[in-house]
Amino acid sequence: MGALGRVAVIIGYEWRRAIAKKKILALIILAVLFQALVMIALSRLLSYGSSLPGFGTPSLFWIFGVLEGQGLFVQLIAIITAGGSMSEEYEHGTADILLSKPITRLEYLFGKFLGGFFLLAMVEALTTVVGIVLSLLLIGAQNSLEFAPLMFLAIVYSTLIFFSLSFMCSEVFRGSTIAMIIAFGVFIASSVISSIFGVLYNFGGGSAYLYLSRGLPTWAATNFPSLLMDQLIIGFGTTDTNALVQASIIIVVYAIIFFLIAAYRLVNSDVSKKTG
Amino acid sequence: MASGSVLNVSNLTKFYGDFKALDSISFSVDKGWVYGYLGPNGAGKTTTIRTMLGLLKPDQGKVQIANADPSNDPIHALRLVGYAPELPTLQTFFTGEQLLDLMGKMFGLSIQNRQEKTKQLLDLVGLASWGNKKIGTYSKGMVQRLSVALALINDPLVMIMDEPTIGMDPEATAQFRNLFTNLSKEGKTIFISSHLLDEVQRICTHVGMINKGKIVFSGPIEQVLDTFTQQWVVEAELQNVTESIVSSLKKLDFVDDVKVEGNKLMIQLKEKKDFRGEVSSEIFKQKGVLLSLNLQKITLEDAYLRALKGGQ
């Protein structure tokens, strides 16, 4: 069996492990319910008029509904999924069982990362489908649905930052609670600080504030999907090619840095004994 | 690596912060040996095993399993190793069958091979009727049995087991002792860390003793008994102890001294040889009535305790 085969075994293992965790299932149910609530709310708002200012035309509500419905939840699911990925193996003492087998630590790490990330993508696919189906049922005919797969991929890509951050904390601190707290903390702090920099820029504080605002992880993670849809569907919003490129680069740079830190930690340190 | 050895540990040193858990330990284990690894709590037994498996990074020295270093080349070093950890914590959300199947996958076994091995091993460890139940519902002893089954999934050349019978009932302990003996006869090399000296003495061909991170002995089990035996003693119980019997025994070439304890004679031998035949002949010559005659050889426990005290 080659390296890819060994990574695939860990991906499969990670799926089964994550699904066995009831908290992940609870989050999936919550995400789908939240998506449904957003769509129901949009349809109720629409009953007051044929269009809603700032929401786009009703035929594009599927985009708004899916993006807004998942904007927060998908990041939270990313943090929770990745936060336990490495650390729970140490906490439960099961890392010994896996890493005493013929597999390199990097293969194990890749398998864990990809397994969790694919699971997250599956959850996002499910909620995207739910959002589109509900928009068709509750609002009516929708346009530009051919872009749905791209939007799904954009949302999944946007989760890479906080998924990787939480994954890194999970390996570095080897405790799931601390990993999730730190990732949530960064998410909230980054949102607040990014907003403050954005306000300072808008008040004429200079372009440095704009770059600082965009350089923090939350901006790229939360804006990338909508920036892409702006580019794809004229009239959905404002187009800003530079911002889209910046966001895509920022996401991949953060993800690579966080992954490399996790890899360095795993490869160069002892496998902890049971800590939980 | 020493000729014929499948497991070689040389100058292995491991620190936990400032604490030196392993102090330049070296030993090697040849194919077919059953090597008992003994030591008190905190001596460094589990640290040795976890370093041998590449789970811990050594500060100095190296480990080779089948000519590969598990720390740098786990694919080649660990493919022939079966490992059963001390008090294993297995993935409780899996059934026994599922976990065996996963481990089989990690060793690259085919589906058919995995299915056959899973059935065979669950049967071997007495868990055939529990294979489809979640591990979370298993008792401690059952988890230990499953752990041994997991260590056998790849038909390993070397089995490394850390206190494998801990938590098992006496019947299961005896059953596993027979299993390890049979595996050894099949040519498997078995490395067992254990506190059960009686168990080690019964099944091991070689022993290593570690104390405070240092190897105090490594070699054949007969050699350890010999090394830490100061003097062999023949204990003779007689109906009546007479002066003529004592004095005639003292005159024998191989007798160092004779002590009388009631109706027992403690005959201290000059050599570490079994002279019971000669002793009984001499007693009969002197018209003595012999009730019992035993050679007091050292037990592994005695040797172990002496080794820990620095051979005194």
Interface residues (C-beta under 8 A of the other chain):
Chain A: M1 G5 R6 V9 G12 Y13 R16 R17 A20 H92 G93 T94 D96 I97 L98 L99 S100 K101 P102 I103 T104 R105 N268 S269 D270 V271 K273 K274
Chain B: R50 L53 G54 L55 L56 K57 P74 I75 H76 A77 L78 R79 V81 Y83 P85 P88 T89 L90 Q91 T92 F93 F94 Q98 L102 M103 K105 M106 F107 G108 L150
